[in-house]
Amino acid sequence: MVKKIGSEGMMDRLKMMWKAFADKNPKAAEWVREGGLFFLVSNLITIIRGILIEILESVFAPLGSAAIGFPRITLNMLGVEFPWYIFGASEEQGGVAYFAALMSSMWLCEIINFFMQRKWVFRSKGKILRQAAWYFLAFCIVTCVVNAVSNLWDGLASHFLPSIICSLGTTFLTGGVAMVVFFFANKVIFKEGSSEK
């Protein structure tokens, strides 16, 4: 007869296995815990941002849908001419209204993300103003680089690849790459007090 393991017994067993692993490999356990929590928090923030964009786009609708972009430079690559910018939104995307909703939701979510990552994921007790300044700087740099590359990708790929491939590429560039880069940036920013037991 097979003995059934209840959910309580299974959880206890998993906790014991994790404790044994963490006792033998404390640094690896820290990376696994922080990486897993970072992934969860980042995806939760992404979902919240998506919902906020939808709500705020109707709030900012009176601003109109004219294209907005900085720096709006016309590029000609591989025989394709397209506008390139670091920040902005085309008329097809929703223009000024969409861009205002995007930036507002992005800033609000990054403020929430900062506190969640600092307290819950990395358990940091470092100087909050110093960490906030470094976080803001890292956010600006990562966002500018990712947007610049993403808009270059969008401008070219949309002429050569199916839209689903373009969307997946954009998602990977803006979400996946930024998430990985930000994880390592946060490991540095929030390192003070991160090893609290």
MIDOSE-1310 file (N, C-alpha, C; in nm, 2 decimals, decimal comma, always signed):
residues 197
mvkk	+0,08/-0,12/+0,00/+0,00/+0,00/+0,00/+0,09/+0,12/+0,00; +0,06/+0,22/-0,09/+0,14/+0,34/-0,10/+0,08/+0,44/+0,00; +0,18/+0,49/+0,08/+0,14/+0,59/+0,18/+0,13/+0,73/+0,11; +0,02/+0,80/+0,13/+0,00/+0,93/+0,07/+0,07/+1,04/+0,16
igse	+0,13/+1,13/+0,09/+0,19/+1,24/+0,16/+0,10/+1,36/+0,15; +0,05/+1,41/+0,26/-0,04/+1,52/+0,26/+0,04/+1,65/+0,22; -0,04/+1,75/+0,19/+0,03/+1,88/+0,15/+0,11/+1,94/+0,26; +0,07/+1,92/+0,38/+0,15/+1,97/+0,50/+0,28/+1,89/+0,51
gmmd	+0,27/+1,76/+0,49/+0,39/+1,67/+0,50/+0,49/+1,71/+0,38; +0,43/+1,73/+0,27/+0,51/+1,77/+0,15/+0,58/+1,90/+0,17; +0,51/+2,00/+0,23/+0,57/+2,13/+0,26/+0,69/+2,12/+0,36; +0,66/+2,04/+0,46/+0,77/+2,02/+0,56/+0,89/+1,95/+0,50
rlkm	+0,87/+1,86/+0,41/+0,98/+1,79/+0,35/+1,06/+1,89/+0,26; +0,98/+1,97/+0,18/+1,05/+2,07/+0,10/+1,13/+2,17/+0,18; +1,07/+2,21/+0,30/+1,14/+2,31/+0,38/+1,27/+2,24/+0,44; +1,26/+2,11/+0,47/+1,38/+2,05/+0,52/+1,49/+2,03/+0,41
mwka	+1,44/+2,00/+0,29/+1,54/+1,99/+0,18/+1,60/+2,13/+0,15; +1,52/+2,23/+0,15/+1,58/+2,37/+0,13/+1,68/+2,41/+0,24; +1,64/+2,38/+0,37/+1,73/+2,41/+0,48/+1,86/+2,33/+0,47; +1,86/+2,21/+0,43/+1,98/+2,13/+0,41/+2,07/+2,19/+0,30
fadk	+2,00/+2,23/+0,19/+2,07/+2,29/+0,08/+2,13/+2,42/+0,12; +2,05/+2,51/+0,19/+2,10/+2,64/+0,23/+2,21/+2,63/+0,33; +2,21/+2,53/+0,42/+2,32/+2,51/+0,52/+2,45/+2,47/+0,45; +2,44/+2,39/+0,35/+2,56/+2,34/+0,28/+2,61/+2,45/+0,18
npka	+2,52/+2,52/+0,12/+2,55/+2,61/+0,01/+2,49/+2,75/+0,04; +2,53/+2,82/+0,14/+2,46/+2,95/+0,17/+2,46/+3,05/+0,06; +2,57/+3,07/-0,01/+2,58/+3,17/-0,12/+2,49/+3,13/-0,23; +2,49/+3,00/-0,27/+2,40/+2,95/-0,38/+2,26/+2,97/-0,34
aewv	+2,22/+2,94/-0,22/+2,09/+2,95/-0,17/+2,04/+3,10/-0,17; +2,13/+3,19/-0,14/+2,10/+3,33/-0,14/+2,07/+3,37/-0,29; +2,15/+3,33/-0,38/+2,12/+3,36/-0,52/+1,99/+3,30/-0,57; +1,96/+3,18/-0,53/+1,84/+3,11/-0,58/+1,72/+3,18/-0,52
regg	+1,72/+3,21/-0,39/+1,61/+3,28/-0,32/+1,59/+3,42/-0,38; +1,70/+3,50/-0,39/+1,69/+3,63/-0,45/+1,64/+3,63/-0,59; +1,70/+3,54/-0,67/+1,66/+3,53/-0,81/+1,52/+3,49/-0,83; +1,47/+3,39/-0,75/+1,33/+3,35/-0,76/+1,23/+3,46/-0,72
lffl	+1,26/+3,53/-0,61/+1,18/+3,64/-0,56/+1,18/+3,76/-0,66; +1,30/+3,79/-0,71/+1,32/+3,90/-0,80/+1,23/+3,87/-0,93; +1,23/+3,75/-0,98/+1,15/+3,71/-1,09/+1,00/+3,73/-1,06; +0,96/+3,68/-0,95/+0,82/+3,70/-0,91/+0,77/+3,84/-0,90
vsnl	+0,85/+3,92/-0,82/+0,82/+4,06/-0,80/+0,82/+4,14/-0,94; +0,92/+4,11/-1,02/+0,93/+4,18/-1,15/+0,81/+4,15/-1,24; +0,77/+4,03/-1,24/+0,66/+3,99/-1,32/+0,53/+4,05/-1,26; +0,51/+4,05/-1,13/+0,40/+4,12/-1,07/+0,39/+4,26/-1,11
itii	+0,50/+4,33/-1,10/+0,51/+4,47/-1,13/+0,48/+4,49/-1,28; +0,52/+4,40/-1,37/+0,49/+4,41/-1,51/+0,34/+4,40/-1,53; +0,28/+4,31/-1,46/+0,13/+4,30/-1,48/+0,06/+4,42/-1,43; +0,10/+4,48/-1,32/+0,04/+4,60/-1,26/+0,06/+4,71/-1,36
rgil	+0,18/+4,72/-1,42/+0,21/+4,83/-1,52/+0,12/+4,82/-1,64; +0,10/+4,69/-1,69/+0,01/+4,67/-1,80/-0,13/+4,72/-1,78; -0,18/+4,69/-1,66/-0,32/+4,73/-1,62/-0,32/+4,88/-1,61; -0,22/+4,94/-1,54/-0,22/+5,09/-1,53/-0,21/+5,16/-1,66
ieil	-0,13/+5,11/-1,76/-0,13/+5,17/-1,89/-0,26/+5,17/-1,95; -0,34/+5,06/-1,94/-0,47/+5,06/-2,00/-0,56/+5,17/-1,94; -0,56/+5,18/-1,81/-0,64/+5,28/-1,74/-0,60/+5,42/-1,77; -0,47/+5,44/-1,76/-0,42/+5,58/-1,78/-0,43/+5,63/-1,92
esvf	-0,42/+5,53/-2,02/-0,44/+5,58/-2,16/-0,57/+5,65/-2,18; -0,68/+5,60/-2,12/-0,80/+5,67/-2,14/-0,80/+5,80/-2,06; -0,73/+5,81/-1,95/-0,72/+5,94/-1,87/-0,64/+6,04/-1,96; -0,54/+6,00/-2,03/-0,46/+6,09/-2,11/-0,51/+6,11/-2,25
aplg	-0,62/+6,04/-2,28/-0,67/+6,05/-2,42/-0,69/+6,19/-2,48; -0,73/+6,29/-2,40/-0,74/+6,43/-2,45/-0,61/+6,48/-2,50; -0,49/+6,42/-2,47/-0,36/+6,47/-2,52/-0,35/+6,44/-2,67; -0,43/+6,34/-2,72/-0,42/+6,31/-2,86/-0,33/+6,20/-2,89
saai	-0,33/+6,16/-3,02/-0,25/+6,04/-3,06/-0,14/+6,08/-3,16; -0,10/+6,21/-3,16/+0,01/+6,25/-3,25/+0,14/+6,18/-3,21; +0,23/+6,14/-3,30/+0,35/+6,07/-3,27/+0,44/+6,17/-3,19; +0,51/+6,10/-3,10/+0,61/+6,18/-3,02/+0,73/+6,09/-3,00
gfpr	+0,85/+6,15/-3,01/+0,97/+6,08/-2,99/+1,09/+6,16/-2,97; +1,19/+6,11/-2,90/+1,32/+6,18/-2,88/+1,43/+6,08/-2,88; +1,54/+6,11/-2,95/+1,55/+6,20/-3,05/+1,50/+6,14/-3,18; +1,41/+6,20/-3,25/+1,35/+6,14/-3,37/+1,44/+6,16/-3,48
itln	+1,51/+6,05/-3,51/+1,61/+6,05/-3,62/+1,57/+5,95/-3,72; +1,57/+5,99/-3,85/+1,53/+5,90/-3,96/+1,65/+5,82/-4,00; +1,64/+5,69/-3,98/+1,75/+5,60/-4,02/+1,72/+5,52/-4,15; +1,82/+5,49/-4,22/+1,80/+5,41/-4,34/+1,90/+5,29/-4,33
mlgv	+1,85/+5,17/-4,29/+1,93/+5,06/-4,28/+1,87/+4,94/-4,35; +1,96/+4,86/-4,42/+1,92/+4,75/-4,50/+1,81/+4,78/-4,60; +1,81/+4,90/-4,65/+1,71/+4,95/-4,74/+1,57/+4,99/-4,68; +1,57/+5,00/-4,55/+1,45/+5,03/-4,48/+1,47/+5,17/-4,41
efpw	+1,37/+5,26/-4,43/+1,38/+5,39/-4,37/+1,27/+5,39/-4,26; +1,32/+5,43/-4,14/+1,22/+5,43/-4,03/+1,27/+5,54/-3,92; +1,18/+5,59/-3,84/+1,21/+5,68/-3,73/+1,27/+5,60/-3,61; +1,38/+5,65/-3,56/+1,44/+5,59/-3,44/+1,44/+5,69/-3,33
yifg	+1,41/+5,64/-3,21/+1,41/+5,73/-3,09/+1,44/+5,64/-2,97; +1,48/+5,70/-2,86/+1,50/+5,63/-2,74/+1,37/+5,63/-2,66; +1,30/+5,74/-2,66/+1,17/+5,74/-2,59/+1,06/+5,79/-2,69; +0,95/+5,74/-2,69/+0,84/+5,79/-2,78/+0,74/+5,68/-2,81
asee	+0,64/+5,73/-2,89/+0,54/+5,64/-2,94/+0,48/+5,69/-3,07; +0,47/+5,60/-3,16/+0,42/+5,63/-3,30/+0,27/+5,66/-3,29; +0,21/+5,71/-3,39/+0,07/+5,73/-3,40/-0,01/+5,60/-3,39; +0,05/+5,50/-3,45/-0,02/+5,37/-3,44/-0,02/+5,31/-3,30
qggv	+0,08/+5,34/-3,22/+0,08/+5,30/-3,08/-0,01/+5,38/-2,99; -0,04/+5,50/-3,03/-0,13/+5,58/-2,95/-0,07/+5,72/-2,92; +0,05/+5,74/-2,97/+0,11/+5,87/-2,97/+0,13/+5,93/-2,83; +0,10/+6,06/-2,81/+0,12/+6,13/-2,69/+0,05/+6,07/-2,57
ayfa	-0,08/+6,03/-2,59/-0,16/+5,97/-2,49/-0,10/+5,84/-2,43; -0,06/+5,76/-2,53/+0,00/+5,63/-2,49/+0,13/+5,65/-2,42; +0,21/+5,74/-2,47/+0,34/+5,77/-2,41/+0,33/+5,83/-2,27; +0,23/+5,92/-2,25/+0,21/+5,97/-2,11/+0,16/+5,86/-2,02
alms	+0,08/+5,77/-2,06/+0,03/+5,66/-1,98/+0,15/+5,56/-1,95; +0,23/+5,54/-2,05/+0,34/+5,45/-2,04/+0,44/+5,50/-1,93; +0,48/+5,63/-1,95/+0,58/+5,69/-1,86/+0,52/+5,70/-1,71; +0,40/+5,74/-1,70/+0,34/+5,75/-1,57/+0,33/+5,62/-1,50
smwl	+0,29/+5,52/-1,57/+0,28/+5,38/-1,50/+0,42/+5,33/-1,48; +0,52/+5,36/-1,56/+0,65/+5,31/-1,54/+0,71/+5,37/-1,42; +0,70/+5,50/-1,40/+0,75/+5,56/-1,28/+0,69/+5,51/-1,15; +0,56/+5,51/-1,15/+0,48/+5,46/-1,03/+0,53/+5,32/-1,00
ceii	+0,53/+5,23/-1,10/+0,57/+5,09/-1,07/+0,71/+5,08/-1,03; +0,80/+5,16/-1,08/+0,94/+5,15/-1,04/+0,96/+5,20/-0,89; +0,88/+5,29/-0,85/+0,88/+5,33/-0,70/+0,84/+5,21/-0,62; +0,73/+5,15/-0,65/+0,68/+5,03/-0,58/+0,79/+4,92/-0,59
nffm	+0,84/+4,90/-0,71/+0,95/+4,80/-0,73/+1,07/+4,82/-0,64; +1,11/+4,94/-0,63/+1,23/+4,98/-0,55/+1,21/+4,93/-0,40; +1,10/+4,96/-0,34/+1,08/+4,92/-0,20/+1,06/+4,77/-0,19; +0,99/+4,71/-0,28/+0,97/+4,56/-0,27/+1,10/+4,49/-0,29
qrkw	+1,18/+4,53/-0,38/+1,31/+4,46/-0,41/+1,41/+4,49/-0,29; +1,41/+4,61/-0,24/+1,50/+4,65/-0,13/+1,46/+4,57/+0,00; +1,33/+4,57/+0,04/+1,29/+4,51/+0,17/+1,27/+4,36/+0,16; +1,20/+4,31/+0,06/+1,15/+4,18/+0,05/+1,25/+4,08/-0,02
vfrs	+1,30/+4,13/-0,13/+1,39/+4,04/-0,21/+1,53/+4,04/-0,16; +1,59/+4,15/-0,15/+1,74/+4,16/-0,11/+1,76/+4,19/+0,04; +1,65/+4,22/+0,11/+1,65/+4,24/+0,26/+1,76/+4,33/+0,30; +1,77/+4,44/+0,23/+1,87/+4,54/+0,25/+1,84/+4,64/+0,36
kgki	+1,94/+4,68/+0,43/+1,92/+4,78/+0,54/+2,02/+4,89/+0,51; +2,06/+4,91/+0,39/+2,16/+5,01/+0,35/+2,09/+5,15/+0,36; +2,17/+5,25/+0,33/+2,12/+5,39/+0,33/+2,02/+5,41/+0,21; +1,90/+5,44/+0,25/+1,79/+5,44/+0,15/+1,81/+5,55/+0,04
lrqa	+1,85/+5,66/+0,08/+1,87/+5,77/-0,02/+1,98/+5,74/-0,12; +2,08/+5,68/-0,07/+2,20/+5,64/-0,15/+2,15/+5,53/-0,25; +2,08/+5,44/-0,20/+2,03/+5,33/-0,28/+1,93/+5,38/-0,38; +1,84/+5,47/-0,34/+1,74/+5,53/-0,43/+1,81/+5,60/-0,55
awyf	+1,92/+5,67/-0,52/+1,99/+5,75/-0,62/+2,05/+5,65/-0,72; +2,12/+5,54/-0,67/+2,18/+5,45/-0,76/+2,07/+5,37/-0,84; +1,96/+5,34/-0,78/+1,85/+5,27/-0,84/+1,80/+5,35/-0,96; +1,78/+5,48/-0,93/+1,73/+5,58/-1,03/+1,82/+5,59/-1,15
lafc	+1,95/+5,60/-1,12/+2,06/+5,61/-1,22/+2,06/+5,48/-1,31; +2,06/+5,36/-1,24/+2,06/+5,23/-1,31/+1,93/+5,22/-1,40; +1,82/+5,26/-1,34/+1,69/+5,25/-1,42/+1,70/+5,34/-1,54; +1,75/+5,46/-1,53/+1,76/+5,55/-1,65/+1,85/+5,49/-1,75
ivtc	+1,96/+5,44/-1,71/+2,06/+5,39/-1,81/+2,00/+5,26/-1,88; +1,95/+5,17/-1,80/+1,90/+5,04/-1,86/+1,78/+5,07/-1,95; +1,69/+5,16/-1,91/+1,57/+5,19/-1,99/+1,61/+5,26/-2,12; +1,71/+5,35/-2,11/+1,75/+5,42/-2,24/+1,82/+5,32/-2,34
vvna	+1,91/+5,24/-2,28/+1,97/+5,14/-2,37/+1,88/+5,04/-2,43; +1,79/+4,99/-2,34/+1,69/+4,89/-2,39/+1,59/+4,95/-2,49; +1,54/+5,07/-2,46/+1,45/+5,13/-2,56/+1,52/+5,16/-2,69; +1,65/+5,21/-2,69/+1,72/+5,24/-2,81/+1,73/+5,12/-2,90
vsnl	+1,77/+5,01/-2,84/+1,79/+4,88/-2,91/+1,66/+4,83/-2,96; +1,56/+4,83/-2,87/+1,42/+4,78/-2,90/+1,36/+4,86/-3,02; +1,38/+4,99/-3,02/+1,32/+5,07/-3,13/+1,40/+5,05/-3,26; +1,52/+5,02/-3,25/+1,60/+4,98/-3,37/+1,55/+4,85/-3,42
wdgl	+1,53/+4,75/-3,33/+1,48/+4,62/-3,37/+1,34/+4,63/-3,43; +1,25/+4,71/-3,37/+1,12/+4,73/-3,42/+1,12/+4,79/-3,56; +1,20/+4,89/-3,58/+1,21/+4,96/-3,71/+1,25/+4,86/-3,82; +1,35/+4,78/-3,79/+1,40/+4,68/-3,90/+1,31/+4,56/-3,91
ashf	+1,29/+4,49/-3,80/+1,23/+4,36/-3,79/+1,09/+4,37/-3,85; +1,01/+4,48/-3,83/+0,88/+4,48/-3,88/+0,87/+4,48/-4,03; +0,98/+4,50/-4,10/+0,98/+4,50/-4,25/+1,02/+4,36/-4,30; +1,08/+4,28/-4,21/+1,13/+4,15/-4,26/+1,07/+4,02/-4,19
lpsi	+1,01/+4,04/-4,08/+0,96/+3,93/-4,00/+0,81/+3,94/-3,97; +0,75/+3,82/-3,95/+0,60/+3,83/-3,91/+0,59/+3,91/-3,78; +0,47/+3,97/-3,76/+0,45/+4,05/-3,64/+0,47/+3,98/-3,51; +0,43/+3,85/-3,51/+0,45/+3,77/-3,38/+0,59/+3,76/-3,34
icsl	+0,68/+3,74/-3,44/+0,82/+3,73/-3,41/+0,88/+3,87/-3,37; +0,83/+3,97/-3,43/+0,87/+4,11/-3,39/+0,83/+4,14/-3,24; +0,70/+4,10/-3,21/+0,65/+4,12/-3,07/+0,73/+4,04/-2,97; +0,76/+3,91/-3,00/+0,84/+3,83/-2,91/+0,98/+3,89/-2,89
gttf	+1,04/+3,94/-3,00/+1,17/+4,00/-2,99/+1,17/+4,13/-2,91; +1,07/+4,21/-2,93/+1,05/+4,33/-2,85/+1,03/+4,29/-2,70; +0,95/+4,19/-2,67/+0,93/+4,15/-2,53/+1,06/+4,10/-2,47; +1,13/+4,02/-2,54/+1,26/+3,97/-2,49/+1,36/+4,08/-2,46
ltgg	+1,37/+4,18/-2,56/+1,46/+4,29/-2,54/+1,42/+4,38/-2,42; +1,29/+4,42/-2,42/+1,25/+4,52/-2,32/+1,23/+4,45/-2,18; +1,18/+4,33/-2,18/+1,15/+4,26/-2,06/+1,26/+4,18/-2,01; +1,30/+4,08/-2,09/+1,39/+3,97/-2,05/+1,53/+4,03/-2,02
vamv	+1,59/+4,10/-2,12/+1,72/+4,16/-2,10/+1,73/+4,26/-1,99; +1,63/+4,35/-1,98/+1,63/+4,44/-1,87/+1,62/+4,38/-1,74; +1,54/+4,27/-1,73/+1,52/+4,20/-1,60/+1,65/+4,14/-1,56; +1,73/+4,08/-1,65/+1,85/+4,01/-1,61/+1,95/+4,12/-1,57
vfff	+1,97/+4,23/-1,65/+2,06/+4,33/-1,62/+2,02/+4,40/-1,48; +1,90/+4,42/-1,46/+1,85/+4,48/-1,33/+1,87/+4,39/-1,21; +1,87/+4,26/-1,23/+1,89/+4,17/-1,12/+2,04/+4,19/-1,07; +2,13/+4,20/-1,16/+2,27/+4,21/-1,12/+2,30/+4,35/-1,07
ankv	+2,23/+4,45/-1,13/+2,24/+4,59/-1,07/+2,19/+4,60/-0,93; +2,07/+4,53/-0,91/+2,01/+4,54/-0,77/+2,10/+4,46/-0,67; +2,17/+4,35/-0,72/+2,26/+4,28/-0,63/+2,37/+4,38/-0,57; +2,41/+4,47/-0,66/+2,51/+4,57/-0,62/+2,45/+4,68/-0,53
ifke	+2,34/+4,73/-0,58/+2,27/+4,85/-0,51/+2,23/+4,81/-0,37; +2,17/+4,69/-0,36/+2,11/+4,65/-0,23/+2,20/+4,56/-0,15; +2,33/+4,55/-0,18/+2,42/+4,46/-0,11/+2,44/+4,48/+0,03; +2,42/+4,61/+0,08/+2,44/+4,64/+0,22/+2,33/+4,58/+0,30
gsse	+2,36/+4,48/+0,38/+2,26/+4,42/+0,47/+2,18/+4,31/+0,40; +2,22/+4,27/+0,28/+2,15/+4,17/+0,20/+2,17/+4,03/+0,26; +2,27/+4,01/+0,34/+2,29/+3,87/+0,39/+2,23/+3,85/+0,53; +2,14/+3,94/+0,56/+2,07/+3,93/+0,69/+2,00/+3,79/+0,70
k	+2,02/+3,73/+0,81/+1,97/+3,59/+0,83/+1,82/+3,60/+0,88
